[in-house]
């Protein structure tokens, strides 16, 4: 995996964007990177570590500034999102503005400028959505598919995946804060399941999506873990767990590829993998006559991580979670 050319990261100060910057610096990628985001403070902090990266303070709702900033780039990766499920239930207008209207601004700017490739970052919550966030990301996917059908000079790609280890706002991240601040852990429901992958997995997925047909979504065959199992593996003995129940907008079990989408999905094989870890999801207008298959991993209850796999993927040393862990 080696990105090249002039790359524009929309919302690039988030967890995924920072991992992208680290990988580019560590592996000496032959690319010029521009980060576009509205967070002054995050940009100020990142400039110290990535002096060769260009930072632009701007909102994706500001179409003129966004388009002027994208001009001249070979690849745009759209990472910006209002992604908090619970907060999104109480603030759906903000979710729609950022995730739908903002995404359309990114797409239109790239189409106008004839940017060669655009990648959109989606989520498992866009599959059979039950909350404002998931619904907005489903609409983002549909926008990418429509633009892929309307414009031939730009290739529009999508990736869809679950939780990334180390991402801010994840429940493990929140558990660490709880231990540090309250000496206990607030959790939802031990039977809840979630998909997991590493930041490196996410990067590989994004990179491989560039070789996919325009309008298609690349989805990993990810593994999942129960919240109750993760509690047993990570939370130190003696730490109280306060169960608060499933919060507004949350699912008990996520899915990455639904049964209803199966007719337009197929396995994807890359040379470096013995078994296909990916699925290609064709656009919603894909002809039903070209039938695919019924997915066997539609729910996060299907393929479970073992304790050893989880600890290895998470990068956590030992069996317990402490306030100074960073995953």
Secondary structure, DSSP 8 states (H G I E B T S, - for coil): ----EEEEEETTTSHHHHHHHHHHHHTT-SEEEEEEES-HHHHHHHHTT-TTSEEEE--TT-HHHHHHHHTT-SEEEE------HHHHHH-HHHHIIIIIIHHHHHHHHHHHHT-SEEEEEEEGGGTT--SHHHHHHHHHHHHHHHHHHH-SSSEEEEEEE-EETT-TTSHHHHHHHHHHHHSEEEES-TT-EEEEE-HHHHHHHHHHHTTS-TT-EEEE--EEEEHHHHHHHHB-TT-EEEE----TT--SB--SS-GGGGGGEEEE--TT-SS--EEEE--TTS-TTS-----S--STTSSB--HHHHHHHHT--SS-B-TT---
